[in-house]
Structure formats: C-alpha cells, structure tokens
Amino acid sequence: MLTYKRDHYCGLLTEKEVGQTVHLSGWVQRTRDLGGVVFVWLRDREGLVQLVFDTAVCSQEIFDIARSLRSEYVVTVSGEVRLRDEGAINRDLATGTIEVFVKDAVLLNKADTPPIYIDDKVDENELVRLKYRYLDLRRPSLQNNLRLRSKLVNLVRSTLDEEGFTEVETPILTKSTPEGARDFLVPSRLHPGTFYALPQSPQIYKQLLMLAGFDKYFQMARCFRDEDSRADRQPEFSQCDIEMSFIDEQDIQTVVEKVFARIFKEMKGIDLQLPLPRMTWQTAMEYYGSDKPDTRFEMKLVNITDKVNNCGFVVFDQAIENGGEVRGINAKGLASMTRKEIDSLGEYVKSYRVKGLPYMTFTADGSVKSSFNKFMTPELVETVREAFGAEPGDIIFFAADKKAAVLQSLGALRCEIARRKGLIDQNKYNLFWVTEFPLFEYSEEEGRYVAMHHPFTSWMSEDEEYLNGEMDKVRARAYDLVMNGIELASGSIRIHRADMQAKMFEMIGLSDEEAHHRFGFLLDAFKYGAPPHGGLAFGIDRVMMLLTGSESLRDVIAFPKAQNANCLMMETPADVRPDQLELLKIKVDAE
C-alpha cells in the first residue's frame, strides 16, 4: 500500500530524475480536467511540479481520485518522471521541463474551499490573511521568508559561538521599570496585587551576567513593548542580544560587523567592506535630518540661516527671530515637478509641524522662479544658488522653523521625494555606524530630560563637566548600526559603577528612593566588583524585513499581530472567565 512518506520534494525534481519512479506528498494547487487526462499542480515547501493522470498509465480508480481533487486537498502519489514535450515546457516553473505521470495515488485529506488564494500572485486583504494565517503561511513567499529567517538565526549563532560567546536565556517574567515604552503586565496569583512585567529587553539581566563573570553573552531574546503597531513595529519581537566585558566601542562593533558580514555573504552574496564607515550623530542630523539616514542618494540638508537673515520674507525672518533656522534641500534635476506635486509635498511636511514649503526652481532656460520671488534680490538668488550648488533643472525646497522641526521635516522630505521619483537603488545596502549620540533628550511631555537610549548608558568622560548644567552637550558612548534609513542595531558602553549609575538616575529626575525601589538589585550588584562592559542588540525581524525586501514585519514573522495589536486568528486579547480573575484578586472596569 502507498504510504505518505515521500522520497523527493516536488520543487526539487530535475531532469536528472527523468525515468525514475518518485514518491511525492503535498497539497493540490490547481487542477485541469481535459477528459481523458487530468493535470494537477502539486505543492510542497520546495515548490510545484505538474502531475499527469492518464488512463494509459494509471487505473480507473486512480483516475477517479484525480478527477475528485480540489484546491488544497492533501495527496500522496508515485509515478515516473518524464520530460515534457517542447511545446509544453513552462519557463515560469522551476520544474517546468518535467512532469510526473502518476501510477498510484492516495487522497489523504479533503479541504473546504479556502477563504484566501494560496498564491503570491493574488493580492488578498491583509486582515483576512492574518485571520487565516495558517493558510497564508502556505504561500511560497512566506515559506521562503521563514526558512531564510531560520538560516539567519543559525548564522548568527554559529558566528558568535566561534567568537567565544555563551548563549544564556534570561527570564520572561521580570520587573516593571520606568523609562522606555509601556510594559505588558502579568498579575501574580501567588502574590495578589502584584505584577510581573514582560521584558522590553534583557538589558539589566545581561549587565548582571557581566557582573557574574560570563564575559561574552548572547541570546535570541523575545521582547515585549506595549506600544502602537506599525509596518516596522510589533508588540512582541525578537532580537539578538549581545554583551561583552573589558571592551570599548570598537570591540563590540568589530564582533557585530563579523556577524553582518557573514549574513550578507551567505544570504545575499555580498562582500561587506570592513570596517564599516562611521558617522557622528551630529553629522547625520546636520546633513540628513535623521539619526538613521538613508545614504543611497544625495540631497543633503544645507543651512542658509545666516545668508537669508533679514531678507524680508516673513516666513524666514520670523523663524530666525524666534531662534529657529532656515535650511533646504536641492532636488537635482527635478525642476519639472508640477504644481500639484509640489503642493502634495507641502501637505506631506505639515505633519512635521512646519508651516508651508517654500521652493525655488532653476529652469532649463536659466531663469529662476520661486514662491517668494519678490523678496529675492539677484544677489541673494546667487548666494542661495552657490550654497546649494544649484544648476538649471534643479529645485530647492526650504523649511523655516525651530531647529528640530526643520531637521525632521527636511529629513523626511528628502526620503519622500527620493521614493516618489525612484531615486533609490533598491539593490544597494549602505551599512554604517552612527556614533556620539546625545546622552539626554528633553521631553516636552514630561518637562524634563530623559535618557535618549536608556539610563544605563555611560557618557564620554570629556563631557562630564556638562552634567551639572548643560545636559544637552553630554555625549553618550552609544552607537547604532544603520542601513538604508533603518536602525538595525543599537548599543552602548554601560555604566558599571554605582556612583555613576546613581548620578544618572539623579539627572533624569529619579529619586534615590525610587531608584532603589526599581533598581536596587543592580545598584547593590555594582558594589561587588562590576567590570567595564557594553553591548548591543539588533532586531531579527527588522533585519529579515530588509534582506527580503518585505514591506512589513508581518511578512517575516510566523504569527504576527495586526495593526491594532490584535491576533485575528486566535482572537486575542480576549476576556477570561470570572473565576480566573477571582484567583488573581482582580476586578475589571472596562468603562
């Protein structure tokens, strides 16, 4: 009797198997019944192959099975691999030069009509796809993504193992701590009224492992953050967490560069040139308006505040009078933009809190047009032209406001223009380090300075003089790995002394009492000989999204959440029974 144990995968059959009898199992993709012959596309994880049921080869019983097959039925077959006729070759199919003439078949399972097409060529509503994720995962693209993800994780593990790292798992049930995103809380039955928190990262545990003397640690960590979802963010995600002792920034960066060099070599066939370039945070913001700039195209920001001061154009003059700046970007060769396109860009930047989008066009005939012509003397036009290196056919867009708004709006605008106009080489991967981040950033919402990375990041010793007065000048020993406008990894050299950690808590407004309540175990641990240490973490999901060219993290995660953080398949979050809440001593007020 025919069993369901196969000896070949459908998508891996080649002309080498011609003349052999093979045993295949999988799902029916589609069928064509031509009367005396039935053609079936059989699919497994490796791809498709065409089956031929012909009464000249198989029995009537087997032929009747073929005629009963429908989409997503599960079958096992055996048959002879044959070459297709020249006119029947399918160049779009990896197995398009061969087909399998079936001699025996068993229908293993029938299937209802699927609510979605199991076909990458068919666009489906994403919410429906997520509801039936177990069917959606049969798509070849998602199968490929998850297999590549497995390969990536194994490459990372083997590289770090070769570098002498120890993989250590840290707790999922941990303690809620301030700063960062909101925690997911888990009530304790054994200790009513108290809660665990799911870890936003293993930050404190990996520092404790350095205190414990492990020297080189890593893990593939699950992390949880109660924040709004978007295309490149999920409430639960995976990251590779790395920490080392007795090192400086260069040491950890060198290890991470080895990891990414191997990833790109073995997964993309690309040789990264090491060491990777470095760019300071200040440079990134000044020229790209972003701390994770996309450098695959030019269009750098230019500061012309001192050149247009008191020019008479009220938008510029008021911004400068209020302590703001005037900057711009030169969209080279795009002077032919229509007014509709320009207005659309003006609407786009409004979300970044700037008022309008002045522009200046240098036409092919040498004339200059702008939205504020009457305020521009010939001398001022020439000054602006020189500052931007403008030529006939270029258009300059300006922003005038507070520095932060100007940088943010123009940084986003340059990327939006590049996206709309196809200026980005999608086959280019620009990896580099951004360094020397500010240690603090001011939170308007909280009315105080907060840690830009996290409160365990050390500061540069040469900036210590600013700690008691000019906090905005203090640089962190922090670094991000950036690629194509995306932050891939983030890390820092940590604080390893109790007095320095206490100082950091003081600087961000955390009282001694609160600091010891939240982090007393860490402060106590520092008293027993903490080594200098530092580390980094990179998001597995985000790296996979970029390597596969996916538009969303949901395409590289097996069972992701929807935009509103719901799981449509499992219908979570969900109510629980009253007796479960009673055990936890919890009352729910959903009003």
C-alpha positions in Angstrom: 0.0 0.0 0.0 1.2 3.5 -0.8 2.3 5.5 2.3 2.5 9.2 2.7 6.3 9.1 3.2 7.9 10.8 0.3 11.4 10.3 -1.2 11.6 13.6 -3.1 10.3 17.2 -2.7 8.1 18.5 -5.6 10.1 21.7 -6.3 13.5 19.9 -6.2 12.8 17.5 -9.0 15.0 18.0 -12.1 15.8 16.3 -15.4 18.2 14.1 -13.5 15.2 12.2 -12.2 13.8 11.5 -15.7 12.9 7.8 -15.9 12.8 7.3 -12.1 9.8 6.5 -10.1 9.3 9.0 -7.3 7.0 9.3 -4.3 5.6 12.8 -3.6 3.3 14.2 -1.0 1.7 17.7 -0.7 -1.2 20.0 -1.4 -3.1 20.4 -4.6 -2.5 23.9 -6.1 -4.9 23.6 -9.0 -6.3 21.0 -11.5 -7.2 20.9 -15.2 -9.5 18.1 -16.3 -9.2 17.6 -20.1 -11.4 14.5 -20.1 -9.0 11.7 -20.7 -6.2 13.4 -18.9 -6.1 15.3 -15.6 -3.3 17.7 -14.9 -2.6 18.6 -11.2 -0.1 21.0 -9.8 1.2 19.5 -6.5 2.8 21.9 -4.0 5.1 21.3 -1.0 7.6 23.6 0.8 10.1 23.4 -2.1 7.7 24.4 -4.9 5.4 22.9 -7.6 5.5 20.1 -10.0 2.9 19.0 -12.6 1.3 15.6 -12.2 -0.3 13.8 -15.1 -3.1 11.4 -14.5 -3.6 9.4 -17.8 -5.7 6.3 -18.1 -3.0 4.8 -20.3 -0.7 4.8 -17.2 -3.0 4.6 -14.1 -6.0 2.6 -13.2 -9.6 4.0 -13.5 -9.7 4.1 -9.7 -6.6 6.3 -9.5 -8.0 8.4 -12.4 -11.3 8.9 -10.5 -9.2 10.2 -7.5 -7.6 12.7 -9.8 -11.0 14.0 -11.0 -12.1 14.4 -7.4 -9.2 16.6 -6.4 -9.7 20.3 -5.5 -7.6 23.1 -4.3 -5.7 22.3 -1.0 -6.6 18.6 -0.9 -3.7 16.6 0.6 -2.5 13.7 -1.6 0.4 11.3 -1.9 1.4 9.9 -5.3 4.0 7.8 -7.0 4.9 8.0 -10.7 7.5 8.2 -13.4 9.4 11.5 -14.1 9.3 12.3 -17.8 10.4 15.2 -20.0 7.7 17.5 -21.2 7.2 18.0 -24.9 9.0 21.0 -26.2 5.7 22.9 -26.8 4.5 22.1 -23.2 7.6 23.5 -21.3 6.7 26.1 -18.7 9.5 28.5 -18.3 7.9 30.2 -15.3 8.1 27.0 -13.3 11.4 25.7 -11.8 10.2 22.2 -12.7 8.7 23.3 -16.0 10.7 20.9 -18.2 9.4 17.8 -16.5 6.2 16.2 -15.2 5.3 13.1 -13.2 3.0 10.5 -14.8 1.1 9.1 -11.8 0.7 5.4 -11.4 -0.7 5.3 -7.8 -2.3 7.9 -5.5 -4.0 8.2 -2.2 -6.2 11.1 -1.1 -5.1 11.8 2.5 -7.4 14.7 3.3 -10.1 16.8 1.7 -10.3 20.6 2.2 -13.1 23.1 2.2 -12.8 26.0 -0.3 -10.1 28.2 1.2 -11.1 31.7 2.2 -7.9 33.0 0.5 -5.9 32.1 -2.5 -2.6 30.3 -1.7 -0.8 32.2 -4.4 1.7 35.0 -4.3 0.3 36.5 -7.5 -3.0 37.2 -5.9 -3.4 40.2 -3.6 -5.6 39.5 -0.6 -6.9 41.7 2.2 -4.3 41.6 4.9 -6.8 41.3 7.7 -8.3 38.2 6.1 -4.8 36.8 5.5 -4.0 37.3 9.2 -7.2 35.7 10.3 -6.4 32.6 8.3 -2.6 32.8 8.9 -2.1 29.0 8.9 -3.3 29.1 5.3 -1.5 32.3 4.4 1.8 30.6 5.6 1.4 28.1 2.7 2.3 30.9 0.3 5.7 30.3 -1.2 7.0 33.8 -0.3 6.2 33.4 3.4 7.6 29.9 3.4 10.8 31.2 1.9 10.9 34.2 4.4 10.7 31.9 7.4 13.2 29.5 6.1 15.6 32.4 5.4 14.9 33.6 8.9 16.0 30.2 10.3 19.1 30.4 8.3 19.9 33.9 9.5 19.5 32.9 13.2 21.7 29.9 12.7 24.4 32.0 11.0 24.3 34.5 13.9 24.5 31.7 16.5 27.4 29.9 14.8 29.4 33.2 14.3 29.0 34.2 17.9 29.9 30.7 19.1 33.1 30.8 17.1 33.8 34.2 18.8 33.6 32.5 22.2 30.1 33.7 23.3 27.9 31.8 25.7 24.1 31.7 25.0 22.1 32.4 28.2 18.3 32.6 28.4 17.0 35.3 30.7 13.6 35.4 32.4 10.3 36.4 30.6 8.6 37.2 33.9 10.5 40.2 35.2 10.1 43.5 37.0 8.4 46.7 35.7 10.9 49.5 35.3 10.5 53.2 34.3 11.6 54.8 31.1 11.2 53.3 27.6 7.9 52.0 26.3 5.0 50.8 28.4 5.3 47.4 29.9 3.0 44.4 29.5 2.0 43.4 33.0 1.2 39.9 34.2 -0.7 39.5 37.5 0.6 37.1 40.2 -1.8 34.6 41.7 0.6 33.6 44.5 1.2 37.3 45.4 -2.2 39.0 45.0 -2.0 42.7 44.0 1.5 42.4 42.5 2.6 42.1 38.9 5.4 40.8 36.8 6.3 42.6 33.6 7.3 41.1 30.3 10.8 42.3 29.3 11.2 45.1 26.9 14.7 43.8 26.5 17.1 41.7 28.7 19.1 44.9 29.5 19.5 44.5 33.2 20.0 40.7 33.1 22.8 40.9 30.6 24.5 43.5 32.7 24.2 41.2 35.7 25.7 38.4 33.6 28.7 40.6 33.0 28.9 41.1 36.8 28.7 37.4 37.1 31.8 37.0 35.0 30.4 35.5 31.8 32.5 38.0 29.8 30.7 37.2 26.4 26.9 36.7 26.4 24.3 36.5 23.7 20.7 35.2 23.3 17.9 35.3 20.8 15.6 37.2 23.1 11.8 37.7 22.9 10.9 41.3 23.8 7.6 42.9 24.6 6.6 46.6 24.3 3.0 47.9 24.8 3.1 50.5 22.0 1.2 51.2 18.8 1.9 48.8 16.0 3.1 49.9 12.5 4.7 48.3 9.5 8.1 48.1 11.2 7.0 47.5 14.8 5.3 44.7 16.6 4.2 44.5 20.3 6.3 41.3 20.6 9.5 40.8 18.6 12.9 39.0 18.5 16.3 40.5 18.9 19.8 39.2 19.1 21.2 40.5 22.4 25.0 40.7 22.9 27.1 41.9 25.8 30.9 41.8 26.5 33.2 42.8 29.3 36.5 44.7 29.4 35.9 46.3 26.0 35.4 49.6 24.3 33.1 50.6 21.4 35.4 49.3 18.7 35.5 45.8 20.2 31.7 45.2 20.2 31.4 46.9 16.8 34.0 44.6 15.3 32.1 41.5 16.5 28.8 42.8 15.1 30.5 43.6 11.8 31.7 40.0 11.5 28.1 38.8 12.1 26.7 41.0 9.4 29.5 40.3 7.0 28.6 36.6 7.3 24.9 37.3 6.9 25.4 39.3 3.8 27.9 36.9 2.3 25.9 33.8 2.8 22.4 35.2 2.3 22.9 37.9 -0.4 26.3 37.0 -1.9 27.6 40.5 -0.9 31.0 41.1 0.5 30.8 43.9 3.0 33.9 46.2 3.2 35.1 46.2 6.8 35.4 48.1 9.0 32.1 49.8 8.3 32.1 53.6 7.9 31.4 55.8 11.0 29.2 58.9 11.1 28.6 61.0 14.2 25.1 61.8 15.3 25.7 65.5 14.8 26.8 64.9 11.2 23.8 62.7 10.5 21.4 65.3 11.8 23.1 68.3 10.1 23.2 66.7 6.6 20.4 64.2 6.6 17.9 65.4 9.3 17.8 61.9 10.8 19.8 59.8 13.2 19.3 56.8 10.8 19.9 58.4 7.4 19.4 56.8 4.1 22.6 57.5 2.2 21.7 55.7 -1.0 21.1 59.1 -2.6 22.4 62.6 -2.0 20.0 65.6 -1.4 21.8 66.7 1.8 20.5 69.5 4.0 22.1 72.9 3.7 21.9 75.6 6.4 21.4 79.1 5.0 20.1 80.8 8.2 22.9 83.4 8.2 22.5 84.0 4.4 18.8 84.9 4.4 18.6 86.7 7.7 16.5 89.9 7.3 15.8 89.1 3.7 12.3 90.5 4.0 10.5 87.1 3.6 8.4 86.9 6.7 8.5 83.1 6.9 12.3 83.2 7.1 12.6 86.3 9.2 10.1 85.2 11.9 11.7 81.8 12.2 15.1 83.3 12.7 13.8 85.9 15.1 12.3 83.1 17.2 15.6 81.3 17.5 14.9 78.9 14.6 16.7 78.1 11.4 16.3 78.1 7.6 17.5 75.0 5.8 16.9 73.4 2.4 17.5 70.5 0.1 18.3 70.6 -3.6 16.3 68.1 -5.6 18.6 67.9 -8.5 17.1 67.6 -11.9 13.5 67.7 -10.6 12.6 71.3 -11.6 9.9 69.8 -13.9 7.7 68.9 -10.9 4.2 70.0 -11.4 2.4 72.4 -9.1 0.2 69.5 -8.0 3.3 67.5 -7.0 4.8 70.5 -5.1 1.5 71.1 -3.3 1.4 67.4 -2.3 4.9 67.7 -0.8 3.8 70.8 1.1 0.9 68.8 2.6 3.3 66.0 3.4 5.6 68.2 5.5 2.8 69.7 7.5 2.7 66.6 9.7 6.2 67.5 10.8 4.9 70.8 12.3 6.5 73.2 9.8 4.5 76.0 8.2 4.5 75.6 4.4 7.2 74.5 1.9 8.8 77.5 0.1 10.7 76.5 -3.0 12.9 77.9 -5.7 13.2 76.5 -9.2 16.1 76.9 -11.6 14.7 76.3 -15.0 16.5 75.0 -18.0 16.5 78.4 -19.7 18.4 79.9 -16.8 15.5 81.8 -15.2 14.6 81.4 -11.5 11.1 81.0 -10.1 10.1 80.8 -6.5 7.2 81.0 -4.2 8.7 84.2 -2.6 10.2 85.9 -5.7 9.6 89.4 -4.6 11.9 89.1 -1.6 14.8 87.7 -3.6 17.3 90.1 -5.0 19.6 88.8 -7.8 22.5 88.8 -5.3 20.5 86.7 -2.8 19.5 84.3 -5.5 23.1 83.8 -6.5 24.1 83.3 -2.8 21.4 80.6 -2.5 22.5 79.0 -5.8 26.1 78.8 -4.7 25.1 77.4 -1.2 23.2 74.5 -2.8 25.3 74.0 -5.9 22.2 74.5 -7.9 22.1 74.2 -11.7 19.5 74.6 -14.4 16.9 71.9 -13.8 17.1 71.8 -10.0 14.5 72.7 -7.5 15.3 73.7 -3.9 12.8 73.2 -1.0 13.1 75.2 2.2 11.9 74.8 5.8 12.0 77.6 8.4 11.1 76.9 12.0 12.6 75.6 15.2 15.7 73.5 14.5 14.2 70.2 15.5 11.2 70.7 13.2 13.4 71.8 10.3 15.7 68.8 10.6 12.9 66.4 11.0 10.7 67.7 8.2 13.5 68.0 5.6 14.9 64.6 6.6 11.6 63.1 5.9 11.0 65.2 2.8 14.3 64.1 1.1 13.3 60.4 1.6 9.8 61.0 0.3 11.0 62.8 -2.8 13.5 60.0 -3.5 10.8 57.4 -3.0 8.3 59.2 -5.3 10.8 59.9 -8.0 12.6 56.5 -8.0 16.0 57.8 -6.9 16.7 54.9 -4.6 18.8 52.0 -5.8 17.0 49.1 -4.2 19.9 46.8 -4.8 22.3 48.9 -2.6 22.9 48.2 1.0 24.7 51.0 2.8 25.7 49.9 6.3 27.4 52.3 8.7 27.7 53.2 12.4 26.2 56.4 13.8 28.1 57.3 17.0 28.3 60.0 19.7 24.6 60.3 20.4 23.4 62.8 23.0 23.1 61.2 26.4 19.9 63.1 27.1 16.9 64.5 25.2 14.4 66.9 26.5 10.8 65.6 26.8 8.2 68.3 26.3 5.5 66.0 27.6 7.3 65.2 30.8 9.0 68.6 31.2 12.4 67.1 32.0 15.5 65.5 30.4 15.2 61.7 29.7 17.8 59.2 28.6 18.0 59.1 24.8 18.9 55.4 24.7 18.4 54.1 28.2 19.5 55.1 31.7 22.3 52.5 31.8 24.3 54.2 29.0 27.7 55.7 30.0 28.8 59.2 29.0 32.0 60.3 27.4 34.5 61.3 30.1 35.4 64.5 28.3 31.8 65.7 28.6 31.5 65.1 32.3 31.8 68.8 33.0 28.4 69.4 31.4 26.5 67.0 33.6 25.6 69.7 36.2 24.5 72.4 33.9 24.5 71.8 30.1 23.0 68.4 29.8 22.3 68.8 26.1 26.0 68.8 25.4 26.7 65.5 27.0 27.5 62.8 24.5 26.8 59.1 25.1 29.0 56.2 24.5 26.3 54.9 22.3 26.2 53.7 18.7 23.6 52.5 16.2 24.1 50.3 13.1 22.1 51.9 10.3 21.2 50.6 6.8 19.1 52.3 4.2 17.3 54.6 6.6 16.6 51.9 9.1 18.1 51.4 12.5 19.3 47.7 12.5 21.1 47.7 15.9 21.6 49.8 18.9 24.0 49.6 21.8 26.3 51.4 24.2 29.1 51.1 26.7 27.3 50.7 30.0 27.7 52.4 33.4 29.5 50.0 35.6 29.9 52.0 38.9 27.3 52.5 41.5 28.1 56.2 41.9 27.8 56.9 38.2 24.5 55.0 38.0 23.1 56.9 40.9 24.2 60.2 39.2 22.5 59.1 36.0 19.2 58.4 37.9 19.5 61.8 39.6 20.0 63.6 36.2 16.8 62.1 34.8 14.8 63.0 37.9 14.6 59.6 39.6 14.8 60.0 43.4 17.1 57.8 45.5 14.0 56.1 46.9 12.5 55.4 43.5 15.9 54.3 42.0 16.4 51.8 44.8 12.9 50.6 44.6 13.2 49.9 40.9 16.9 49.1 40.5 18.2 48.4 44.0 19.4 44.9 43.0 21.5 46.4 40.2 23.0 49.2 42.4 23.8 46.6 45.0 25.4 44.3 42.4 27.7 47.2 41.4 29.2 47.1 44.9 30.7 43.7 44.3 33.2 44.3 41.5 31.5 45.2 38.2 33.7 45.0 35.1 33.5 47.7 32.4 31.1 46.3 29.8 29.0 47.1 26.9 26.8 45.6 24.3 24.3 45.8 21.5 21.0 44.3 20.2 19.7 44.0 16.7 16.2 43.1 15.7 15.9 39.8 13.9 12.6 40.8 12.4 13.8 44.1 11.1 16.9 42.6 9.5 14.8 40.0 7.8 12.4 42.6 6.5 15.3 44.4 4.8 17.0 41.3 3.5 13.8 40.0 1.9 12.6 43.4 0.6 9.4 43.0 2.6 7.2 46.0 3.2 6.1 44.9 6.7 7.5 42.9 9.7 4.3 40.9 9.4 5.8 39.2 6.3 8.8 37.8 8.2 7.0 36.7 11.4 5.1 33.4 11.6 2.2 34.7 13.6 2.2 38.5 13.8 -0.3 40.9 15.4 -2.5 43.2 13.2 -2.1 47.0 13.2 -4.2 47.3 16.3 -2.1 44.7 18.2 -4.9 42.0 17.9 -4.3 38.5 16.8 -7.2 37.9 14.4 -6.5 34.2 14.2 -6.6 33.5 17.9 -8.9 36.4 18.6 -6.7 37.9 21.3 -6.7 39.8 23.5 -9.8 38.1 24.9 -12.0 38.0 28.0 -11.2 35.5 30.7 -13.5 33.6 33.0 -14.7 35.4 36.2 -13.1 32.6 38.3 -9.7 33.2 36.8 -10.0 36.9 37.8 -11.1 35.9 41.3 -8.0 33.8 41.7 -5.9 36.8 40.8 -7.9 39.1 43.1 -8.6 41.4 40.1 -11.7 43.3 39.2 -12.1 44.7 35.6 -13.5 48.1 34.9 -13.6 48.4 31.1 -15.5 51.7 31.1 
